[in-house]
Amino acid sequence: MLVLSRSQVEDLLDLDSLIDSLAPAMADLSAGRASVPDRVAALVPERDGLLAAMPGFLASAGMLMAKLVSLFPHNDGAQLPTHQALIVAFDPDTGEPAALLDGTAITAARTGACSALSARLLAREDASVLAVLGTGVQARSHARAICRVRPIRQIRVAGRDPAKAAALAEELASVLAADVQAARSYAEALDGADIAAATTHAIEPVIRRPWLTPGVHITSVGYNPAGREIDDATVAEALVCVESRQAVLAPPPAGSNDLLMPIRDGLITADHVHAELGELIAGSKPGRTAPDQMTLYKSVGVAVQDAAATALVVAAAREQSIGEEITLQ
């Protein structure tokens, strides 16, 4: 069995290839060509934590895998990430364990990459101002990935801690060809932004309708069982797209409060979800229809994303003879 460390996974996973590979994976998911059961989780209430299991089979990539991912929001996010994961890949012909690899890097990369895919599909072609809400791993991942698909010239970073926002802005400025600034508030970051990437553990919404500019594309990946990232008015007005209707509308820990709460309160119905990304890719549902239309991609994370990323990493590792081979028997 091949074993790959986090640093090896990071070196092997090409971001542009990942964004491209997620498109057919999402199309397969929407067309029923991938097997992805609902996420299940064991809860650790003393730490507000959970351990989730996410198996998946993506036949087109020849990848049968399962991810175990923990979410412990009280970790500091720097020395100890809030999300940590392991992935096991299996031979799809025999079921034999084939690879064990760090899943923390894959989770970070594939989440940002699929938000970038949503921006490729839904954001205006000339979108150039990006608001990044949050200062953790996903904030970094989203800034890097979205800059690959749109001509981003300015990035505004906002978070609960101004010092962390300033530090992240400085870090991103050193690696991205954009003017990166720390904003004093979420509202300031969003004012005039063409794309907004919410990557927080917020209880109260960090995306609010009065703060948004016409034509903005919003990506939201945050998960907090006690709250949400987006207010009702934004959800109600936006063209809402998701990875999977089944996943996003499932009860916790699989679904999204950003949609489940307004559905519960009678503000929208489940039919308000316009499309899955895979339907946009296949052309069975239209995307943006006007420059001033507000679009929203709400992500909960699905295993086909991990499967697509794992397939790229394992193939690259085998091709380059990277990693350690171990025997379990």
C-alpha positions as YAML, in Angstrom:
chain: A
units: angstrom
residues:
- id: 1
  name: MET
  ca: [0.00, 0.00, 0.00]
- id: 2
  name: LEU
  ca: [1.30, 3.44, -0.97]
- id: 3
  name: VAL
  ca: [1.63, 5.96, 1.89]
- id: 4
  name: LEU
  ca: [1.84, 9.70, 1.19]
- id: 5
  name: SER
  ca: [2.49, 12.48, 3.71]
- id: 6
  name: ARG
  ca: [0.88, 15.91, 3.74]
- id: 7
  name: SER
  ca: [3.89, 17.62, 2.19]
- id: 8
  name: GLN
  ca: [4.02, 14.99, -0.56]
- id: 9
  name: VAL
  ca: [0.31, 15.43, -1.28]
- id: 10
  name: GLU
  ca: [0.75, 19.21, -1.48]
- id: 11
  name: ASP
  ca: [3.67, 18.84, -3.90]
- id: 12
  name: LEU
  ca: [1.83, 16.34, -6.10]
- id: 13
  name: LEU
  ca: [-1.55, 18.08, -6.36]
- id: 14
  name: ASP
  ca: [-1.62, 20.57, -9.24]
- id: 15
  name: LEU
  ca: [-4.30, 23.21, -8.64]
- id: 16
  name: ASP
  ca: [-5.16, 23.89, -12.28]
- id: 17
  name: SER
  ca: [-5.50, 20.17, -12.99]
- id: 18
  name: LEU
  ca: [-7.68, 19.80, -9.92]
- id: 19
  name: ILE
  ca: [-10.08, 22.58, -10.95]
- id: 20
  name: ASP
  ca: [-10.36, 21.03, -14.40]
- id: 21
  name: SER
  ca: [-10.87, 17.48, -13.07]
- id: 22
  name: LEU
  ca: [-13.67, 18.56, -10.74]
- id: 23
  name: ALA
  ca: [-15.90, 19.50, -13.67]
- id: 24
  name: PRO
  ca: [-16.44, 15.94, -15.00]
- id: 25
  name: ALA
  ca: [-16.59, 14.64, -11.42]
- id: 26
  name: MET
  ca: [-19.46, 17.00, -10.58]
- id: 27
  name: ALA
  ca: [-21.19, 16.13, -13.85]
- id: 28
  name: ASP
  ca: [-20.90, 12.43, -12.97]
- id: 29
  name: LEU
  ca: [-22.39, 13.11, -9.54]
- id: 30
  name: SER
  ca: [-25.42, 14.92, -10.98]
- id: 31
  name: ALA
  ca: [-25.93, 12.25, -13.64]
- id: 32
  name: GLY
  ca: [-25.90, 9.43, -11.09]
- id: 33
  name: ARG
  ca: [-22.65, 7.95, -12.40]
- id: 34
  name: ALA
  ca: [-20.89, 8.31, -9.02]
- id: 35
  name: SER
  ca: [-21.74, 6.61, -5.74]
- id: 36
  name: VAL
  ca: [-21.69, 9.08, -2.84]
- id: 37
  name: PRO
  ca: [-23.80, 8.27, 0.22]
- id: 38
  name: ASP
  ca: [-24.70, 10.93, 2.77]
- id: 39
  name: ARG
  ca: [-21.97, 11.89, 5.20]
- id: 40
  name: VAL
  ca: [-22.25, 10.43, 8.70]
- id: 41
  name: ALA
  ca: [-20.48, 11.68, 11.81]
- id: 42
  name: ALA
  ca: [-19.70, 10.84, 15.41]
- id: 43
  name: LEU
  ca: [-20.11, 13.93, 17.61]
- id: 44
  name: VAL
  ca: [-17.73, 15.06, 20.36]
- id: 45
  name: PRO
  ca: [-19.91, 17.59, 22.20]
- id: 46
  name: GLU
  ca: [-17.30, 18.44, 24.83]
- id: 47
  name: ARG
  ca: [-15.16, 20.01, 22.09]
- id: 48
  name: ASP
  ca: [-17.95, 21.00, 19.67]
- id: 49
  name: GLY
  ca: [-16.19, 18.52, 17.38]
- id: 50
  name: LEU
  ca: [-17.08, 15.71, 15.05]
- id: 51
  name: LEU
  ca: [-15.53, 12.89, 13.07]
- id: 52
  name: ALA
  ca: [-17.19, 12.38, 9.69]
- id: 53
  name: ALA
  ca: [-16.94, 9.49, 7.23]
- id: 54
  name: MET
  ca: [-17.21, 10.20, 3.48]
- id: 55
  name: PRO
  ca: [-16.95, 7.19, 1.14]
- id: 56
  name: GLY
  ca: [-17.21, 7.55, -2.61]
- id: 57
  name: PHE
  ca: [-16.74, 5.79, -5.93]
- id: 58
  name: LEU
  ca: [-15.91, 7.86, -9.01]
- id: 59
  name: ALA
  ca: [-15.83, 5.31, -11.82]
- id: 60
  name: SER
  ca: [-14.57, 7.74, -14.47]
- id: 61
  name: ALA
  ca: [-11.43, 8.35, -12.41]
- id: 62
  name: GLY
  ca: [-11.10, 4.71, -11.33]
- id: 63
  name: MET
  ca: [-11.20, 5.84, -7.71]
- id: 64
  name: LEU
  ca: [-12.84, 4.05, -4.79]
- id: 65
  name: MET
  ca: [-12.01, 5.83, -1.56]
- id: 66
  name: ALA
  ca: [-13.13, 6.90, 1.87]
- id: 67
  name: LYS
  ca: [-12.21, 9.99, 3.84]
- id: 68
  name: LEU
  ca: [-12.27, 10.34, 7.60]
- id: 69
  name: VAL
  ca: [-12.33, 14.02, 8.50]
- id: 70
  name: SER
  ca: [-12.45, 15.64, 11.92]
- id: 71
  name: LEU
  ca: [-13.76, 19.15, 12.58]
- id: 72
  name: PHE
  ca: [-12.57, 20.63, 15.86]
- id: 73
  name: PRO
  ca: [-13.31, 24.38, 15.66]
- id: 74
  name: HIS
  ca: [-11.42, 25.27, 18.85]
- id: 75
  name: ASN
  ca: [-8.08, 24.26, 17.34]
- id: 76
  name: ASP
  ca: [-5.98, 27.34, 16.60]
- id: 77
  name: GLY
  ca: [-6.00, 26.71, 12.85]
- id: 78
  name: ALA
  ca: [-2.30, 27.45, 12.50]
- id: 79
  name: GLN
  ca: [-0.34, 24.84, 14.42]
- id: 80
  name: LEU
  ca: [-3.35, 22.53, 14.56]
- id: 81
  name: PRO
  ca: [-5.91, 22.79, 11.73]
- id: 82
  name: THR
  ca: [-9.61, 22.82, 12.53]
- id: 83
  name: HIS
  ca: [-10.12, 20.21, 9.78]
- id: 84
  name: GLN
  ca: [-7.86, 17.13, 9.73]
- id: 85
  name: ALA
  ca: [-8.31, 14.09, 7.53]
- id: 86
  name: LEU
  ca: [-7.06, 10.77, 6.25]
- id: 87
  name: ILE
  ca: [-7.97, 9.18, 2.92]
- id: 88
  name: VAL
  ca: [-7.77, 5.51, 2.02]
- id: 89
  name: ALA
  ca: [-7.95, 4.52, -1.65]
- id: 90
  name: PHE
  ca: [-9.00, 1.00, -2.63]
- id: 91
  name: ASP
  ca: [-8.53, -1.02, -5.80]
- id: 92
  name: PRO
  ca: [-11.93, -0.70, -7.55]
- id: 93
  name: ASP
  ca: [-11.57, -4.18, -9.06]
- id: 94
  name: THR
  ca: [-10.73, -6.11, -5.89]
- id: 95
  name: GLY
  ca: [-11.47, -3.81, -2.95]
- id: 96
  name: GLU
  ca: [-7.88, -4.15, -1.76]
- id: 97
  name: PRO
  ca: [-6.50, -1.11, 0.14]
- id: 98
  name: ALA
  ca: [-4.15, 0.61, -2.32]
- id: 99
  name: ALA
  ca: [-3.07, 3.93, -0.77]
- id: 100
  name: LEU
  ca: [-3.17, 5.83, 2.50]
- id: 101
  name: LEU
  ca: [-2.66, 9.55, 2.29]
- id: 102
  name: ASP
  ca: [-3.08, 12.77, 4.19]
- id: 103
  name: GLY
  ca: [-6.52, 14.19, 3.55]
- id: 104
  name: THR
  ca: [-6.08, 17.55, 5.25]
- id: 105
  name: ALA
  ca: [-4.27, 19.05, 2.25]
- id: 106
  name: ILE
  ca: [-6.75, 17.47, -0.16]
- id: 107
  name: THR
  ca: [-9.74, 18.84, 1.78]
- id: 108
  name: ALA
  ca: [-8.27, 22.35, 1.71]
- id: 109
  name: ALA
  ca: [-7.37, 22.22, -1.96]
- id: 110
  name: ARG
  ca: [-10.49, 20.57, -3.38]
- id: 111
  name: THR
  ca: [-12.84, 22.87, -1.46]
- id: 112
  name: GLY
  ca: [-11.20, 26.01, -2.83]
- id: 113
  name: ALA
  ca: [-10.90, 24.44, -6.27]
- id: 114
  name: CYS
  ca: [-14.61, 23.64, -6.48]
- id: 115
  name: SER
  ca: [-15.46, 27.19, -5.41]
- id: 116
  name: ALA
  ca: [-13.18, 28.32, -8.24]
- id: 117
  name: LEU
  ca: [-15.09, 26.00, -10.58]
- id: 118
  name: SER
  ca: [-18.33, 27.65, -9.44]
- id: 119
  name: ALA
  ca: [-16.79, 31.05, -10.21]
- id: 120
  name: ARG
  ca: [-15.76, 29.82, -13.65]
- id: 121
  name: LEU
  ca: [-19.36, 28.76, -14.26]
- id: 122
  name: LEU
  ca: [-21.24, 31.62, -12.59]
- id: 123
  name: ALA
  ca: [-19.13, 34.72, -11.94]
- id: 124
  name: ARG
  ca: [-19.01, 37.52, -14.50]
- id: 125
  name: GLU
  ca: [-16.14, 37.14, -16.96]
- id: 126
  name: ASP
  ca: [-14.69, 40.50, -15.89]
- id: 127
  name: ALA
  ca: [-14.92, 39.85, -12.13]
- id: 128
  name: SER
  ca: [-11.79, 41.47, -10.68]
- id: 129
  name: VAL
  ca: [-12.45, 42.25, -7.00]
- id: 130
  name: LEU
  ca: [-12.50, 39.34, -4.55]
- id: 131
  name: ALA
  ca: [-13.63, 39.53, -0.91]
- id: 132
  name: VAL
  ca: [-12.27, 36.72, 1.26]
- id: 133
  name: LEU
  ca: [-14.15, 36.32, 4.54]
- id: 134
  name: GLY
  ca: [-12.20, 34.30, 7.08]
- id: 135
  name: THR
  ca: [-8.50, 33.95, 7.81]
- id: 136
  name: GLY
  ca: [-7.93, 30.20, 8.00]
- id: 137
  name: VAL
  ca: [-6.82, 27.43, 5.67]
- id: 138
  name: GLN
  ca: [-9.85, 27.79, 3.40]
- id: 139
  name: ALA
  ca: [-9.35, 31.54, 3.04]
- id: 140
  name: ARG
  ca: [-5.88, 30.84, 1.64]
- id: 141
  name: SER
  ca: [-7.14, 28.04, -0.59]
- id: 142
  name: HIS
  ca: [-9.96, 30.15, -2.01]
- id: 143
  name: ALA
  ca: [-7.81, 33.17, -2.77]
- id: 144
  name: ARG
  ca: [-5.28, 31.05, -4.66]
- id: 145
  name: ALA
  ca: [-7.87, 29.03, -6.57]
- id: 146
  name: ILE
  ca: [-10.26, 31.82, -7.59]
- id: 147
  name: CYS
  ca: [-7.36, 33.86, -8.97]
- id: 148
  name: ARG
  ca: [-6.83, 30.99, -11.47]
- id: 149
  name: VAL
  ca: [-10.24, 31.41, -13.10]
- id: 150
  name: ARG
  ca: [-10.97, 35.15, -13.06]
- id: 151
  name: PRO
  ca: [-8.79, 38.27, -13.62]
- id: 152
  name: ILE
  ca: [-8.59, 39.20, -9.94]
- id: 153
  name: ARG
  ca: [-6.74, 42.48, -9.44]
- id: 154
  name: GLN
  ca: [-7.78, 43.24, -5.85]
- id: 155
  name: ILE
  ca: [-8.40, 41.01, -2.83]
- id: 156
  name: ARG
  ca: [-9.94, 42.24, 0.44]
- id: 157
  name: VAL
  ca: [-9.48, 40.01, 3.49]
- id: 158
  name: ALA
  ca: [-11.77, 40.28, 6.54]
- id: 159
  name: GLY
  ca: [-12.08, 38.23, 9.70]
- id: 160
  name: ARG
  ca: [-12.97, 38.39, 13.38]
- id: 161
  name: ASP
  ca: [-9.34, 39.17, 14.30]
- id: 162
  name: PRO
  ca: [-7.91, 42.22, 12.52]
- id: 163
  name: ALA
  ca: [-4.35, 41.05, 13.20]
- id: 164
  name: LYS
  ca: [-5.00, 37.73, 11.47]
- id: 165
  name: ALA
  ca: [-6.63, 39.49, 8.53]
- id: 166
  name: ALA
  ca: [-3.61, 41.78, 8.17]
- id: 167
  name: ALA
  ca: [-1.20, 38.83, 8.40]
- id: 168
  name: LEU
  ca: [-3.11, 36.85, 5.76]
- id: 169
  name: ALA
  ca: [-3.27, 39.87, 3.45]
- id: 170
  name: GLU
  ca: [0.50, 40.23, 3.71]
- id: 171
  name: GLU
  ca: [0.99, 36.52, 3.06]
- id: 172
  name: LEU
  ca: [-1.28, 36.48, 0.00]
- id: 173
  name: ALA
  ca: [0.32, 39.63, -1.40]
- id: 174
  name: SER
  ca: [3.64, 37.79, -1.49]
- id: 175
  name: VAL
  ca: [2.34, 34.92, -3.63]
- id: 176
  name: LEU
  ca: [-0.48, 36.39, -5.76]
- id: 177
  name: ALA
  ca: [-0.37, 39.00, -8.51]
- id: 178
  name: ALA
  ca: [-3.06, 41.18, -6.95]
- id: 179
  name: ASP
  ca: [-3.40, 44.13, -4.64]
- id: 180
  name: VAL
  ca: [-4.26, 42.48, -1.31]
- id: 181
  name: GLN
  ca: [-5.68, 44.54, 1.56]
- id: 182
  name: ALA
  ca: [-7.04, 43.82, 5.01]
- id: 183
  name: ALA
  ca: [-10.55, 45.20, 5.47]
- id: 184
  name: ARG
  ca: [-11.83, 46.50, 8.79]
- id: 185
  name: SER
  ca: [-15.13, 44.61, 8.53]
- id: 186
  name: TYR
  ca: [-17.01, 42.08, 6.45]
- id: 187
  name: ALA
  ca: [-19.17, 44.91, 5.08]
- id: 188
  name: GLU
  ca: [-16.11, 46.87, 3.97]
- id: 189
  name: ALA
  ca: [-14.62, 43.82, 2.25]
- id: 190
  name: LEU
  ca: [-17.86, 43.14, 0.39]
- id: 191
  name: ASP
  ca: [-18.48, 46.71, -0.77]
- id: 192
  name: GLY
  ca: [-17.97, 46.60, -4.54]
- id: 193
  name: ALA
  ca: [-16.72, 42.99, -4.58]
- id: 194
  name: ASP
  ca: [-17.46, 40.96, -7.73]
- id: 195
  name: ILE
  ca: [-16.83, 37.64, -5.96]
- id: 196
  name: ALA
  ca: [-17.27, 36.91, -2.25]
- id: 197
  name: ALA
  ca: [-15.74, 33.80, -0.70]
- id: 198
  name: ALA
  ca: [-17.11, 32.99, 2.77]
- id: 199
  name: THR
  ca: [-14.85, 30.55, 4.62]
- id: 200
  name: THR
  ca: [-15.83, 31.07, 8.25]
- id: 201
  name: HIS
  ca: [-17.17, 29.17, 11.26]
- id: 202
  name: ALA
  ca: [-19.69, 31.95, 11.80]
- id: 203
  name: ILE
  ca: [-22.86, 31.65, 13.83]
- id: 204
  name: GLU
  ca: [-24.32, 34.93, 12.58]
- id: 205
  name: PRO
  ca: [-24.24, 35.66, 8.82]
- id: 206
  name: VAL
  ca: [-21.11, 37.29, 7.45]
- id: 207
  name: ILE
  ca: [-22.84, 37.76, 4.06]
- id: 208
  name: ARG
  ca: [-25.74, 40.21, 4.33]
- id: 209
  name: ARG
  ca: [-27.82, 41.53, 1.45]
- id: 210
  name: PRO
  ca: [-27.28, 45.29, 2.11]
- id: 211
  name: TRP
  ca: [-23.50, 44.78, 1.91]
- id: 212
  name: LEU
  ca: [-23.56, 43.21, -1.57]
- id: 213
  name: THR
  ca: [-23.06, 44.72, -5.00]
- id: 214
  name: PRO
  ca: [-25.30, 43.79, -7.97]
- id: 215
  name: GLY
  ca: [-23.89, 40.92, -10.00]
- id: 216
  name: VAL
  ca: [-21.79, 39.46, -7.19]
- id: 217
  name: HIS
  ca: [-21.01, 35.74, -7.17]
- id: 218
  name: ILE
  ca: [-20.92, 34.28, -3.66]
- id: 219
  name: THR
  ca: [-19.21, 31.08, -2.61]
- id: 220
  name: SER
  ca: [-19.93, 29.77, 0.88]
- id: 221
  name: VAL
  ca: [-18.14, 26.77, 2.38]
- id: 222
  name: GLY
  ca: [-18.41, 27.45, 6.11]
- id: 223
  name: TYR
  ca: [-20.11, 24.95, 8.39]
- id: 224
  name: ASN
  ca: [-21.31, 25.56, 11.91]
- id: 225
  name: PRO
  ca: [-24.15, 23.41, 13.26]
- id: 226
  name: ALA
  ca: [-25.22, 26.36, 15.43]
- id: 227
  name: GLY
  ca: [-25.34, 29.01, 12.73]
- id: 228
  name: ARG
  ca: [-24.81, 30.03, 9.14]
- id: 229
  name: GLU
  ca: [-22.82, 32.34, 6.85]
- id: 230
  name: ILE
  ca: [-25.54, 33.87, 4.64]
- id: 231
  name: ASP
  ca: [-28.64, 35.85, 5.59]
- id: 232
  name: ASP
  ca: [-32.16, 35.02, 4.43]
- id: 233
  name: ALA
  ca: [-32.46, 37.98, 2.04]
- id: 234
  name: THR
  ca: [-29.35, 36.95, 0.11]
- id: 235
  name: VAL
  ca: [-30.46, 33.34, -0.20]
- id: 236
  name: ALA
  ca: [-33.96, 34.39, -1.29]
- id: 237
  name: GLU
  ca: [-32.72, 36.73, -4.02]
- id: 238
  name: ALA
  ca: [-29.77, 34.73, -5.36]
- id: 239
  name: LEU
  ca: [-29.63, 32.10, -8.08]
- id: 240
  name: VAL
  ca: [-28.67, 29.20, -5.79]
- id: 241
  name: CYS
  ca: [-26.40, 26.40, -7.00]
- id: 242
  name: VAL
  ca: [-25.00, 23.47, -5.02]
- id: 243
  name: GLU
  ca: [-22.89, 20.35, -5.40]
- id: 244
  name: SER
  ca: [-25.77, 18.00, -4.64]
- id: 245
  name: ARG
  ca: [-29.36, 18.73, -3.69]
- id: 246
  name: GLN
  ca: [-29.45, 15.53, -1.67]
- id: 247
  name: ALA
  ca: [-26.35, 16.49, 0.30]
- id: 248
  name: VAL
  ca: [-27.13, 20.16, 0.92]
- id: 249
  name: LEU
  ca: [-30.73, 19.48, 2.01]
- id: 250
  name: ALA
  ca: [-29.91, 16.46, 4.18]
- id: 251
  name: PRO
  ca: [-30.23, 16.77, 7.95]
- id: 252
  name: PRO
  ca: [-27.05, 17.57, 9.92]
- id: 253
  name: PRO
  ca: [-24.20, 16.82, 9.76]
- id: 254
  name: ALA
  ca: [-24.54, 16.56, 5.98]
- id: 255
  name: GLY
  ca: [-26.73, 19.52, 5.05]
- id: 256
  name: SER
  ca: [-26.43, 23.31, 5.15]
- id: 257
  name: ASN
  ca: [-28.18, 25.58, 7.63]
- id: 258
  name: ASP
  ca: [-27.85, 28.39, 5.08]
- id: 259
  name: LEU
  ca: [-30.61, 26.68, 3.10]
- id: 260
  name: LEU
  ca: [-32.29, 24.47, 5.71]
- id: 261
  name: MET
  ca: [-33.13, 27.40, 8.02]
- id: 262
  name: PRO
  ca: [-34.96, 29.57, 5.45]
- id: 263
  name: ILE
  ca: [-36.75, 26.43, 4.19]
- id: 264
  name: ARG
  ca: [-37.79, 25.63, 7.78]
- id: 265
  name: ASP
  ca: [-39.03, 29.19, 8.26]
- id: 266
  name: GLY
  ca: [-41.08, 29.10, 5.05]
- id: 267
  name: LEU
  ca: [-39.06, 31.81, 3.29]
- id: 268
  name: ILE
  ca: [-38.10, 29.51, 0.42]
- id: 269
  name: THR
  ca: [-38.79, 25.93, -0.63]
- id: 270
  name: ALA
  ca: [-36.37, 23.20, -1.66]
- id: 271
  name: ASP
  ca: [-37.19, 24.10, -5.26]
- id: 272
  name: HIS
  ca: [-35.34, 27.39, -4.75]
- id: 273
  name: VAL
  ca: [-32.12, 25.42, -5.39]
- id: 274
  name: HIS
  ca: [-31.71, 26.23, -9.07]
- id: 275
  name: ALA
  ca: [-29.03, 23.76, -10.13]
- id: 276
  name: GLU
  ca: [-26.19, 21.47, -9.20]
- id: 277
  name: LEU
  ca: [-22.78, 22.37, -10.61]
- id: 278
  name: GLY
  ca: [-22.92, 19.16, -12.64]
- id: 279
  name: GLU
  ca: [-26.13, 20.33, -14.31]
- id: 280
  name: LEU
  ca: [-24.47, 23.61, -15.28]
- id: 281
  name: ILE
  ca: [-21.53, 21.69, -16.72]
- id: 282
  name: ALA
  ca: [-23.78, 19.32, -18.67]
- id: 283
  name: GLY
  ca: [-25.85, 22.24, -19.96]
- id: 284
  name: SER
  ca: [-29.13, 20.90, -18.60]
- id: 285
  name: LYS
  ca: [-29.58, 24.02, -16.45]
- id: 286
  name: PRO
  ca: [-28.58, 27.60, -17.33]
- id: 287
  name: GLY
  ca: [-26.20, 29.64, -15.23]
- id: 288
  name: ARG
  ca: [-26.02, 33.43, -14.97]
- id: 289
  name: THR
  ca: [-28.46, 35.16, -17.32]
- id: 290
  name: ALA
  ca: [-27.73, 38.84, -16.56]
- id: 291
  name: PRO
  ca: [-24.71, 40.91, -15.49]
- id: 292
  name: ASP
  ca: [-26.47, 42.21, -12.37]
- id: 293
  name: GLN
  ca: [-27.82, 38.81, -11.29]
- id: 294
  name: MET
  ca: [-26.62, 37.62, -7.88]
- id: 295
  name: THR
  ca: [-25.40, 34.01, -7.85]
- id: 296
  name: LEU
  ca: [-24.65, 31.78, -4.87]
- id: 297
  name: TYR
  ca: [-22.73, 28.51, -4.66]
- id: 298
  name: LYS
  ca: [-23.36, 26.83, -1.31]
- id: 299
  name: SER
  ca: [-20.95, 23.97, -0.64]
- id: 300
  name: VAL
  ca: [-21.13, 21.22, 1.96]
- id: 301
  name: GLY
  ca: [-18.35, 19.09, 0.47]
- id: 302
  name: VAL
  ca: [-18.95, 15.79, -1.32]
- id: 303
  name: ALA
  ca: [-16.74, 12.74, -1.68]
- id: 304
  name: VAL
  ca: [-16.44, 12.92, -5.48]
- id: 305
  name: GLN
  ca: [-14.28, 16.00, -4.95]
- id: 306
  name: ASP
  ca: [-11.96, 14.01, -2.70]
- id: 307
  name: ALA
  ca: [-12.01, 11.11, -5.15]
- id: 308
  name: ALA
  ca: [-11.03, 13.34, -8.09]
- id: 309
  name: ALA
  ca: [-8.19, 14.90, -6.08]
- id: 310
  name: THR
  ca: [-7.01, 11.54, -4.75]
- id: 311
  name: ALA
  ca: [-6.90, 10.10, -8.26]
- id: 312
  name: LEU
  ca: [-4.64, 12.95, -9.40]
- id: 313
  name: VAL
  ca: [-2.33, 12.59, -6.40]
- id: 314
  name: VAL
  ca: [-1.99, 8.80, -6.55]
- id: 315
  name: ALA
  ca: [-1.39, 8.83, -10.31]
- id: 316
  name: ALA
  ca: [1.30, 11.51, -9.96]
- id: 317
  name: ALA
  ca: [2.93, 9.66, -7.05]
- id: 318
  name: ARG
  ca: [3.13, 6.42, -8.99]
- id: 319
  name: GLU
  ca: [4.45, 8.19, -12.08]
- id: 320
  name: GLN
  ca: [7.16, 9.99, -10.08]
- id: 321
  name: SER
  ca: [7.89, 7.08, -7.68]
- id: 322
  name: ILE
  ca: [7.04, 9.22, -4.64]
- id: 323
  name: GLY
  ca: [5.81, 7.78, -1.33]
- id: 324
  name: GLU
  ca: [6.48, 4.73, 0.78]
- id: 325
  name: GLU
  ca: [5.17, 1.26, -0.02]
- id: 326
  name: ILE
  ca: [4.11, -0.74, 3.04]
- id: 327
  name: THR
  ca: [2.58, -4.19, 3.51]
- id: 328
  name: LEU
  ca: [-0.38, -4.59, 5.85]
- id: 329
  name: GLN
  ca: [-0.53, -8.39, 5.90]
...
